[in-house]
């Protein structure tokens, strides 16, 4: 049998599972049914499930191109736990031997959940003979003198499967082959034990627990229904379903010395196999809230394996987690960290179990296999899978297996550590969802949903040593996490550093809530990205450097150093980022973690209803660290030092000179600075009147935001006229400091600002940014504007950067 078939329980993510728990109709004569369920999923092969009284279920997959047709038989285990592993291994060996005697050799495998038979090169004419051979192999009672040599050999193979009782309990969840260390193995050379084998046969080969999957051309699948109807199967009556059991948690030693570090094994026994599979598909995304949160632990943890298994009465999810590096902490820290990881995983699975299910995506896993043999096994198993009545999540079990390094020099009391492990899991599971500050505007009828997630304190603690790091890290994160499901943009602003995302509703979004969750999840993934590609960082740095002229960067650095001493990124964060040449990808990942643990604010432009905001905020909260605390104020937010006014010269090449003037307000007076900039600039503005024909170009703008609101004047003149232009600029500033803005000038400035704001607000980005920023930064002008202007333009606060050849 192909290697792929051996993986079917664990590697195929369970399978589809829309069929309910099978029922038995005791009719004497079989009937050929119409298709019970027919699925044609996203281009995959058509899956046709048939059920007939007193016959195995039949799953047909008609497709061409395979070198041979495949027939698989799946038999669901009766009973549970250790007994099922032993019973299925014994019955598999029994059936294999009987089929060989009848001239129908098959590949036969078993685990604790099932027995699986596979036949190849099945022609339509041979199907009835194959069905009859299988029926006889299952129906024949175990004779007292029957040769059970193969059965004894199968029992011998099981001796290597001994496991700690805690691990054996987890293995029961998904049918993995293992035996508790104390479980006995029968010896079938003893005639009394042969009676046990007969009991297992009667309990396992029952109505509703056997299914046949056939993959091949239409000539084979068309014949299969009639062939099965003509074959008599003596199937028994199924017994009661086994109970799932209860939650359990424990710590054990890896006695085999196979692992250096601790390994965390988790299992969830669920009532709904479809949800089990869908949840795993969601958790497997990279990145995911689960992988992001695990990466924040000390030491960081990673997902080693994750799979789902469909069962006849529910499903199972298995997850393995381990630290990325051995822990240097004491043993109890290892246990506590693992317990936190278990609680995180439990919470994330609960989120996914409550999410909407993409039924087509789940079902598509069955027919999408390249190997027809795997498809035959999966199709047969799919016909048996069913949902058990009850809660979505039934049991949660976990085992921490301590590696060799974790046990070095430690005296281990497994019982005590298990109790501590369980206590921490319970405590961590009670953590509240992080609180996210949200600002919402509903713009019904817009074509897209817009969201901005950012840290408004990102620049608060940046000094000259790490200026621009937050901005550069975020640009690289967005570049690394580019995708087609939403448009992502790095948002770099004095008011915060973060991610802006937007997208229209698409096919597959159930409604506006699904759209909001999708956009929020993609934005949060980039915002909390734990991995930065070195290439993305290089691209981000290159784009920034190309945005600025080298001379502009030098001048910006001079201005920032003197206008906002020790905090250059407060003035122009992008210019600061363009000069972060020694910043590595590892540094960027560290900076992103810092941003994620700080204050988080979300601004939302919902295009349907306010309920979209609730869905989006909940999605964002999932990505935040479990110990995230939301504060109302920015920590480590220093008040900017007094500007170091004066004239600073810089040599340049070329015939022209340039005069840059910076005037920083003494308060978060963004509006006052914007009014002043509008009054200065433009045709007919104060700056143009003051300079006349001297200026080759002249402009004024407001920069720095509320933290460092600054007027920036930029004038270019012929080098020989630099001194005259500088004198006129200083005279103009003295007059403004003395007289303020006159009525007509103030009216003109306000009209310019109003027109600009109206034009900018056509772009949803502007409306979103306004929603995000503090209301104080948009304070209207008032009678104190002249006094505020006098403080802003105080002579000892003015910084002049003069570029001259």
C-alpha positions in Angstrom: 0.0 0.0 0.0 1.2 3.5 -0.7 2.8 5.5 2.1 0.1 8.1 1.7 -2.6 5.6 2.8 -0.8 5.1 6.1 -1.3 8.7 6.9 -5.0 8.9 6.4 -6.0 9.3 10.0 -3.5 12.0 10.8 -2.3 13.7 7.6 -5.5 14.2 5.6 -7.1 16.4 8.3 -9.8 13.9 9.0 -12.2 14.0 6.1 -15.5 15.2 5.3 -18.3 14.3 7.6 -21.7 15.4 6.6 -23.2 11.9 7.0 -25.0 11.5 10.3 -24.7 8.6 12.6 -25.6 5.5 10.7 -28.9 3.8 11.3 -29.9 0.2 10.7 -33.1 -0.8 8.8 -33.6 -4.6 9.2 -35.0 -5.5 5.8 -34.7 -9.0 4.4 -34.0 -7.8 0.9 -31.5 -5.1 0.1 -32.5 -2.2 -2.0 -30.5 -0.1 -4.4 -30.8 3.5 -3.0 -30.6 6.8 -4.6 -27.5 8.9 -3.7 -27.7 9.9 -0.1 -25.1 12.6 -0.5 -23.6 13.8 -3.7 -20.8 16.4 -3.5 -19.0 18.1 -6.4 -16.5 20.4 -4.6 -14.4 23.1 -6.2 -13.4 20.9 -9.1 -12.8 17.8 -7.1 -14.2 14.4 -8.1 -17.8 13.7 -7.5 -18.5 11.8 -4.3 -21.6 9.6 -4.3 -22.6 8.0 -1.0 -25.1 5.1 -1.0 -26.6 3.2 1.9 -28.4 -0.2 1.7 -30.0 -2.2 4.5 -27.7 -4.8 6.0 -24.9 -3.8 3.7 -21.8 -1.6 4.2 -22.2 2.0 3.1 -20.8 2.6 -0.4 -18.9 5.8 -1.3 -18.2 6.1 -5.1 -15.7 8.5 -6.7 -15.8 8.4 -10.5 -12.7 9.7 -12.1 -10.4 8.7 -14.9 -6.6 8.7 -15.2 -5.6 6.5 -12.3 -3.5 3.5 -13.5 -6.0 1.1 -11.7 -9.2 1.3 -9.8 -9.1 1.1 -6.0 -11.4 -0.5 -3.6 -11.1 0.2 0.1 -13.0 -1.1 3.1 -13.1 1.0 6.3 -14.3 -0.5 9.6 -14.9 1.7 12.5 -13.7 0.5 15.9 -16.1 -0.8 18.5 -15.3 0.1 22.1 -12.5 2.4 23.0 -9.1 3.0 24.4 -6.5 0.3 24.8 -8.9 -2.5 24.0 -9.6 -1.1 20.5 -5.9 -0.9 19.6 -5.4 -4.6 20.6 -8.8 -5.8 19.1 -8.3 -4.0 15.8 -4.7 -5.3 15.4 -5.9 -8.8 16.0 -8.9 -8.5 13.7 -6.9 -7.0 11.0 -4.5 -9.9 11.1 -7.4 -12.3 11.2 -9.1 -10.8 8.1 -5.8 -10.5 6.2 -5.1 -14.2 6.7 -8.6 -15.2 5.6 -8.5 -13.0 2.5 -5.2 -14.6 1.5 -6.7 -18.1 1.8 -9.5 -17.0 -0.6 -7.0 -15.6 -3.1 -7.8 -11.9 -2.4 -4.6 -10.5 -0.9 -5.1 -7.0 0.5 -3.1 -4.4 2.3 -4.5 -4.3 5.8 -3.8 -1.7 8.5 -5.3 -0.9 11.8 -5.1 1.6 14.7 -7.4 2.3 17.6 -10.0 3.9 15.5 -10.3 1.7 12.5 -9.3 -1.3 10.3 -8.6 -0.5 6.7 -8.4 -2.9 3.7 -7.2 -1.8 0.3 -7.5 -3.7 -3.0 -5.9 -2.5 -6.3 -6.6 -3.3 -10.0 -10.2 -4.0 -9.4 -12.2 -4.6 -12.6 -15.9 -4.3 -12.7 -16.2 -8.0 -13.2 -14.2 -8.7 -10.0 -16.1 -6.5 -7.6 -18.7 -9.1 -6.6 -16.0 -11.6 -5.9 -14.1 -9.1 -3.8 -17.2 -8.1 -1.8 -18.0 -11.7 -1.2 -14.5 -12.4 0.1 -14.7 -9.5 2.5 -18.1 -10.5 3.7 -16.9 -14.0 4.4 -13.7 -12.9 6.1 -15.8 -10.7 8.5 -18.8 -13.1 9.0 -16.9 -16.4 9.7 -16.8 -17.1 13.5 -13.4 -17.8 15.0 -13.0 -21.5 15.1 -11.4 -23.1 18.2 -8.6 -24.7 16.0 -8.2 -21.8 13.5 -4.7 -20.9 12.6 -4.0 -17.6 14.5 -0.3 -17.3 13.8 -0.7 -14.0 12.1 -2.8 -12.7 15.0 0.0 -13.7 17.5 2.5 -11.9 15.3 0.4 -8.8 15.3 0.2 -8.9 19.1 4.0 -9.1 19.3 4.3 -5.9 17.2 2.2 -4.1 19.8 4.7 -4.5 22.5 6.7 -1.5 21.2 3.7 0.8 21.6 3.8 1.0 25.4 3.1 4.5 26.6 2.5 6.4 29.9 -1.1 6.2 30.9 -1.5 10.0 30.3 -0.2 9.7 26.8 -2.4 6.6 26.1 -5.4 8.7 27.1 -4.6 11.3 24.5 -4.0 8.7 21.9 -7.5 7.4 22.4 -8.8 10.7 21.0 -7.7 10.2 17.4 -7.2 6.5 17.4 -3.5 6.5 17.5 -1.9 3.1 18.2 -0.6 3.0 21.8 -1.0 0.9 24.8 -0.9 2.0 28.5 2.1 0.5 30.2 0.0 -1.7 32.4 -2.3 -3.0 29.7 -2.1 -6.9 29.1 -1.5 -8.4 25.7 -3.5 -11.6 25.0 -1.8 -14.9 23.8 -4.0 -16.5 21.2 -2.3 -19.8 21.5 -4.5 -20.2 24.5 -7.9 -21.4 23.2 -9.7 -19.4 25.9 -8.2 -16.2 24.4 -9.6 -17.2 21.0 -13.0 -16.7 22.5 -12.1 -13.1 23.1 -11.2 -12.7 19.5 -14.6 -14.0 18.5 -16.2 -11.5 20.8 -14.3 -8.6 19.3 -15.3 -9.9 15.8 -19.0 -9.8 16.6 -18.7 -6.3 18.2 -16.7 -4.8 15.4 -18.3 -6.1 12.2 -21.7 -4.5 12.7 -24.2 -2.6 10.6 -23.3 1.1 10.2 -19.6 0.5 11.1 -18.4 -0.8 7.7 -18.1 1.2 4.5 -16.6 0.6 1.1 -14.9 3.3 -1.0 -14.4 2.8 -4.7 -12.4 5.1 -7.0 -12.2 4.4 -10.7 -13.8 5.0 -14.1 -17.5 4.9 -14.6 -17.4 1.3 -15.8 -16.3 0.3 -12.2 -18.4 2.6 -10.1 -21.5 2.0 -12.1 -21.3 -1.7 -11.5 -20.4 -1.4 -7.7 -24.0 -0.7 -6.5 -25.5 -3.8 -8.1 -22.6 -5.9 -7.1 -22.9 -4.9 -3.5 -26.7 -5.5 -3.6 -26.1 -9.1 -4.7 -23.6 -9.8 -1.9 -24.9 -11.0 1.5 -23.2 -9.5 4.5 -23.9 -11.0 8.0 -23.3 -7.8 10.0 -24.2 -7.6 13.7 -26.1 -5.0 15.6 -24.1 -2.1 16.9 -23.7 -1.6 20.7 -23.9 1.6 22.7 -21.5 4.5 22.0 -18.5 4.7 24.4 -18.4 7.8 26.6 -15.8 10.5 25.8 -14.4 10.7 29.3 -13.4 13.9 31.2 -10.7 16.5 31.0 -7.2 15.4 32.2 -3.8 17.1 32.5 -0.5 15.6 33.5 3.3 15.9 33.4 5.5 12.9 32.5 9.1 12.2 31.9 10.4 11.1 28.4 11.9 7.9 29.6 13.2 7.1 26.2 15.6 10.2 26.2 14.3 11.0 22.7 13.8 14.7 23.2 16.0 17.4 24.5 13.3 19.9 25.3 9.8 19.6 26.7 7.0 18.6 24.3 3.4 19.6 24.9 0.7 17.2 23.6 -2.9 18.3 23.5 -6.1 16.6 22.4 -9.7 17.7 22.2 -12.5 15.1 21.7 -15.3 16.9 19.9 -18.9 16.0 19.0 -18.7 17.5 15.4 -16.0 16.2 13.0 -16.8 18.9 10.5 -16.0 21.6 13.0 -12.9 19.7 14.1 -11.5 19.7 10.6 -12.5 23.3 9.9 -10.9 24.5 13.1 -7.6 22.9 12.2 -7.7 24.4 8.7 -8.1 27.8 10.4 -5.4 27.2 13.1 -2.9 26.0 10.4 -2.8 29.4 8.7 0.5 31.2 9.0 0.5 33.4 10.9 -2.4 32.7 13.2 -3.4 34.1 16.6 -2.3 30.8 18.1 1.2 30.9 16.5 1.6 34.6 17.3 0.7 34.1 21.0 2.9 31.1 21.3 5.8 33.1 19.9 5.4 35.6 22.7 6.0 33.1 25.5 9.4 32.8 27.3 10.9 30.9 25.6 8.9 31.2 22.4 7.0 28.1 21.5 6.0 26.8 18.1 3.5 24.3 16.6 5.2 21.0 15.7 2.1 19.2 14.4 -1.6 19.8 14.1 -4.3 17.6 12.7 -7.9 16.6 12.9 -9.5 13.1 12.8 -13.1 12.4 11.8 -14.7 9.6 13.8 -18.0 7.9 13.6 -19.3 9.7 16.7 -17.5 13.0 16.5 -14.0 14.1 15.8 -10.6 14.8 17.5 -8.0 17.6 17.3 -4.4 16.8 18.2 -1.8 19.4 18.6 1.9 19.2 19.5 3.8 22.2 20.7 7.4 22.7 21.8 9.8 25.5 22.7 12.0 26.9 19.9 15.0 26.7 22.2 15.7 24.8 25.5 14.6 26.8 28.5 17.4 28.1 30.8 14.8 28.5 33.6 14.1 26.1 36.4 11.7 23.2 35.9 8.7 24.9 37.4 9.0 27.7 34.9 9.0 25.1 32.1 5.8 23.7 33.5 4.1 27.1 34.0 5.0 28.2 30.4 3.7 24.9 29.0 0.5 25.3 30.9 0.1 28.9 29.5 0.6 27.4 26.0 -2.0 24.8 26.7 -4.5 27.4 27.9 -3.8 29.6 24.8 -4.4 26.7 22.5 -7.6 25.8 24.3 -8.9 29.3 23.9 -8.0 29.6 20.3 -9.6 26.3 19.4 -12.8 27.4 21.2 -12.8 30.6 19.0 -12.5 28.5 15.8 -15.1 26.0 16.8 -17.6 28.9 17.1 -16.7 30.3 13.7 -18.5 29.9 10.5 -17.7 26.7 8.6 -16.7 26.6 4.9 -18.4 23.3 4.2 -17.1 23.1 0.6 -13.5 23.6 1.7 -13.9 20.7 4.3 -15.6 18.4 1.9 -13.0 19.2 -0.9 -10.3 17.4 1.2 -11.9 14.1 0.3 -11.7 14.2 -3.5 -8.6 16.3 -3.8 -6.1 13.6 -3.2 -3.8 12.8 -6.1 -3.5 9.1 -5.2 -6.7 7.2 -5.9 -5.9 4.7 -3.2 -5.9 7.4 -0.6 -9.1 8.8 -2.0 -10.8 5.3 -1.8 -9.9 5.0 1.9 -11.0 8.5 2.7 -14.2 8.2 0.8 -15.0 5.0 2.8 -14.2 6.6 6.1 -16.2 9.7 5.1 -19.3 7.5 4.7 -18.9 6.4 8.4 -18.1 9.7 10.0 -20.9 11.3 12.0 -21.8 13.9 14.5 -22.5 13.0 18.1 -25.2 14.8 19.9 -23.9 17.1 22.6 -21.7 20.2 23.1 -19.2 21.3 20.5 -16.2 20.7 22.7 -16.5 17.7 25.0 -13.1 17.0 26.5 -9.7 18.6 26.7 -6.6 16.7 27.7 -3.0 17.7 27.8 0.4 16.1 28.6 3.7 17.8 29.2 6.5 15.4 28.3 9.7 16.6 29.9 12.8 16.4 27.7 16.3 15.4 28.9 17.5 19.0 29.4 14.4 19.9 31.3 15.0 17.0 33.7 18.7 17.6 34.1 19.6 17.6 37.8 16.0 17.9 38.8 14.1 15.7 41.3 10.8 15.1 39.5 7.6 14.3 41.3 5.2 13.7 38.5 2.1 13.9 40.7 3.0 17.3 42.2 4.0 18.8 38.8 0.8 17.5 37.3 -1.3 19.2 39.9 0.6 22.5 39.4 0.3 22.1 35.6 -3.5 21.7 35.9 -3.9 24.6 38.3 -2.0 27.0 35.9 -4.1 25.8 32.9 -7.3 26.5 34.9 -6.0 30.0 36.0 -4.8 31.0 32.5 -8.0 29.9 30.9 -9.9 32.4 33.0 -7.9 35.4 31.6 -10.1 38.1 30.1 -10.0 39.0 26.5 -7.7 42.1 26.0 -9.6 45.4 25.8 -9.1 47.3 22.6 -9.8 51.0 22.3 -12.1 51.3 19.3 -13.4 54.3 17.3 -16.2 53.7 14.8 -17.9 55.5 12.0 -20.7 53.7 10.0 -20.6 54.7 6.3 -23.4 52.6 5.0 -23.2 51.9 1.3 -19.5 52.3 0.9 -17.9 49.7 -1.3 -15.2 48.6 1.2 -14.7 48.0 4.9 -11.7 50.0 6.3 -9.8 49.4 9.4 -6.7 51.0 11.1 -4.9 49.3 13.9 -2.1 51.2 15.5 -0.2 52.0 18.7 -0.7 55.7 19.4 2.3 55.5 21.8 4.7 54.0 19.3 6.9 57.1 19.1 6.5 58.2 22.7 9.6 56.4 24.0 11.7 56.6 20.8 14.9 58.5 21.3 17.8 59.4 19.0 19.1 55.8 19.6 16.1 54.0 18.1 14.5 56.8 16.1 12.5 55.4 13.2 12.7 51.8 14.2 9.0 51.4 14.8 8.2 52.9 11.4 10.7 50.7 9.6 9.6 47.6 11.4 6.0 48.2 10.4 6.7 48.9 6.8 8.7 45.6 6.6 6.0 43.7 8.4 3.4 44.8 5.9 5.8 43.9 3.1 6.3 40.4 4.6 2.6 39.8 5.1 1.3 40.8 1.8 -1.8 39.0 0.6 -4.7 39.0 -1.9 -7.5 38.9 0.7 -7.1 42.6 1.7 -5.1 45.6 0.8 -2.5 46.4 3.5 -0.6 49.6 4.0 1.8 50.6 6.7 0.4 53.7 8.5 3.3 55.9 9.7 2.1 59.1 11.4 3.1 61.2 14.4 -0.2 60.0 15.9 0.8 56.3 15.8 2.4 53.4 13.9 0.3 50.6 12.6 -1.5 48.9 9.7 -4.3 50.2 7.5 -6.4 47.6 5.7 -9.4 47.6 3.5 -11.3 45.2 1.2 -14.6 44.8 -0.5 -17.0 41.9 0.2 -16.0 38.8 -1.8 -17.6 35.5 -2.8 -17.2 33.4 0.3 -18.0 36.1 2.8 -21.2 35.1 4.4 -22.1 38.7 5.2 -20.7 42.0 6.4 -19.5 40.5 9.6 -17.4 37.9 7.7 -15.9 40.8 5.8 -15.0 42.7 9.0 -13.5 39.6 10.6 -11.4 38.9 7.5 -10.0 42.4 7.2 -9.4 42.7 10.9 -7.6 39.3 11.0 -5.3 40.2 8.1 -4.5 43.6 9.6 -3.9 42.2 13.0 -1.7 39.4 11.6 0.6 42.0 10.0 0.5 44.2 13.0 1.5 41.4 15.3 3.8 39.6 12.8 6.4 37.6 14.7 8.5 37.1 11.6 10.2 39.7 9.4 11.9 38.6 6.2 15.3 40.1 5.7 14.4 40.9 2.1 11.3 42.8 3.3 13.4 44.9 5.6 15.9 45.7 2.8 13.0 46.6 0.4 11.4 48.9 3.1 14.7 50.6 3.7 15.4 51.1 0.0 12.0 52.5 -0.7 12.4 55.0 2.2 15.9 56.1 1.1 14.7 56.6 -2.5 11.8 58.7 -1.2 14.2 61.3 0.2 17.1 63.2 -1.4 20.3 62.6 0.6 20.5 66.4 1.2 16.9 66.3 2.5 17.7 63.6 5.0 20.7 65.6 6.4 18.6 68.7 6.7 15.7 66.8 8.3 18.1 65.3 10.8 19.5 68.8 11.7 16.0 70.2 12.1 14.8 67.3 14.2 17.9 67.3 16.4 17.4 71.0 17.4 13.6 71.3 17.3 12.9 68.1 19.3 16.1 67.2 21.1 16.5 63.5 21.8 13.3 62.6 19.9 13.9 63.2 16.2 11.2 60.7 15.1 8.5 62.8 16.8 8.9 65.4 14.0 9.3 63.3 10.8 9.1 59.5 11.6 9.6 58.5 7.9 12.8 60.5 7.6 14.1 59.0 10.8 13.3 55.5 9.6 15.2 56.1 6.3 18.3 56.7 8.4 18.0 53.5 10.5 20.9 51.7 8.7 21.9 49.3 11.5 18.4 48.0 12.1 18.2 44.2 11.5 15.2 41.8 10.9 15.7 40.5 14.4 15.5 44.1 15.8 12.3 44.6 13.7 10.7 41.5 15.2 11.5 42.7 18.7 10.1 46.2 17.9 6.9 44.7 16.7 6.5 42.7 19.9 7.0 45.9 21.8 4.3 47.6 19.7 1.9 44.7 20.3 2.2 44.7 24.1 1.6 48.5 24.3 -1.6 50.5 23.8 -3.7 49.5 20.9 -6.3 51.6 19.2 -8.6 50.6 16.3 -10.4 53.0 14.0 -13.1 51.5 11.8 -15.1 52.7 8.8 -17.9 50.1 8.7 -19.8 49.9 5.4 -22.9 48.2 6.7 -23.5 48.4 10.5 -21.9 48.9 13.9 -22.0 45.1 14.4 -19.1 44.9 12.0 -17.0 46.9 14.5 -17.8 44.4 17.3 -16.7 41.5 15.0 -13.5 43.3 13.9 -12.5 44.3 17.5 -13.0 40.8 18.7 -10.8 39.5 15.9 -8.1 42.1 16.7 -8.2 41.1 20.4 -7.4 37.5 19.6 -4.0 38.6 18.2 -3.0 40.5 21.3 -0.8 38.8 23.9 -2.7 37.0 26.6 -1.3 39.3 29.3 -1.9 42.5 27.3 -3.2 45.4 29.4 -4.9 48.4 27.9 -3.8 51.7 29.4 -5.3 55.1 28.8 -2.0 57.0 28.7 1.2 56.4 26.9 3.9 55.1 29.3 7.4 56.6 29.1 6.0 59.5 27.2 8.5 62.4 27.9 7.6 66.0 27.4 9.7 67.4 24.5 12.7 69.5 25.5 12.8 73.2 24.6 13.9 73.7 21.0 17.6 74.8 20.5 17.0 77.8 18.3 19.7 79.1 16.1 21.3 79.0 12.6 22.8 75.8 11.3 24.7 75.6 8.0 25.1 72.7 5.6 27.3 72.7 2.5 25.6 71.5 -0.7 26.4 71.2 -4.4 24.6 73.2 -7.0 23.9 76.9 -7.8 21.0 77.3 -5.4 20.6 77.9 -1.7 17.9 76.6 0.5 16.5 78.0 3.8 14.6 75.7 6.1 12.8 77.2 9.1 11.3 75.2 11.9 9.1 76.7 14.6 7.7 74.2 17.2 4.6 75.0 19.2 4.8 74.9 22.9 1.6 72.8 23.1 -0.3 70.2 20.9 -1.5 73.2 18.8 -1.9 71.3 15.5 -4.7 73.5 14.3 -2.9 76.7 15.1 0.2 75.6 13.2 -1.9 74.5 10.3 -3.6 77.9 10.2 -0.2 79.6 10.2 1.1 77.4 7.4 -1.9 78.0 5.3 -1.6 81.8 5.7 2.0 81.7 4.7 1.9 79.5 1.6 0.4 79.8 -1.8 0.0 82.6 -4.3 -0.9 85.8 -2.4 0.3 84.3 0.8 2.4 86.1 3.4 5.5 84.2 2.4 5.2 85.1 -1.3 4.5 88.8 -0.4 7.5 88.9 1.9 10.0 87.4 -0.6 8.7 88.8 -3.8 10.8 87.6 -6.8 13.6 86.4 -4.6 12.2 82.9 -4.1 12.6 80.2 -6.7 10.1 78.3 -4.6 8.5 78.8 -1.2 6.1 76.7 0.9 5.0 76.1 4.4 3.5 73.0 6.1 2.5 71.6 9.5 4.4 68.5 10.7 5.0 66.7 13.9 1.3 66.1 14.9 0.1 66.7 18.5 3.3 65.5 20.1 5.6 68.0 18.4 3.4 70.4 16.3 5.8 72.3 14.1 5.7 74.9 11.3 8.2 74.1 8.6 9.0 76.7 6.0 11.0 75.7 2.9 12.5 78.4 0.6 14.9 78.1 -2.3 16.7 81.0 -3.8 19.7 81.8 -5.9 22.8 81.3 -3.8 23.9 85.0 -4.2 20.5 86.2 -2.8 20.6 83.9 0.2 21.4 86.6 2.8 18.7 88.9 1.6 16.1 86.2 1.6 17.1 85.1 5.1 16.7 88.7 6.3 13.3 89.1 4.8 12.1 85.7 6.3 13.2 86.8 9.7 11.4 90.2 9.3 8.3 88.4 8.3 8.4 86.1 11.3 9.0 89.1 13.7 5.9 90.8 12.3 3.8 87.7 12.7 5.1 87.2 16.2 4.1 90.9 17.0 0.9 91.3 15.1 -0.5 87.8 14.6 -2.8 87.2 11.6 -5.0 89.9 10.4 -8.7 89.3 9.8 -8.4 88.8 6.0 -5.3 86.6 6.3 -7.0 84.5 8.9 -10.1 84.2 6.8 -8.0 83.2 3.7 -6.1 80.6 5.8 -9.3 79.0 7.1 -10.8 78.8 3.6 -7.6 77.1 2.4 -7.7 74.6 5.2 -11.4 73.9 4.7 -10.9 73.3 1.0 -8.0 71.0 1.6 -9.8 69.1 4.2 -12.8 68.7 1.9 -10.6 67.4 -0.9 -8.7 65.0 1.4 -11.9 63.6 2.9 -12.8 62.1 -0.4 -10.2 59.5 0.4 -11.4 57.1 3.2 -7.8 57.0 4.5 -8.2 60.6 5.6 -11.5 60.0 7.3 -10.0 56.9 9.0 -6.9 58.8 10.2 -9.1 61.6 11.6 -11.1 59.1 13.5 -8.0 57.6 15.0 -6.3 60.8 16.1 -7.1 62.5 19.4 -9.9 65.1 19.2 -7.5 67.6 20.9 -5.4 67.7 17.8 -8.3 69.1 15.8 -9.2 72.0 18.1 -10.7 75.0 16.3 -9.1 78.4 16.2 -10.1 80.9 18.8 -9.3 84.3 20.2 -6.0 83.0 21.7 -4.5 82.2 18.3 -2.4 85.3 18.2 -0.9 84.6 21.7 -0.2 81.0 20.7 1.4 82.1 17.5 3.7 84.5 19.4 4.9 81.5 21.6 5.4 79.3 18.5 7.4 82.0 16.7 9.5 83.1 19.7 13.0 84.0 18.4 14.9 81.6 20.7 12.7 78.7 19.5 13.3 79.2 15.7 15.7 76.8 14.0 17.2 77.8 10.7 19.0 75.2 8.5 20.8 76.9 5.7 22.0 74.9 2.7 24.5 76.8 0.6 27.2 75.9 -2.0 
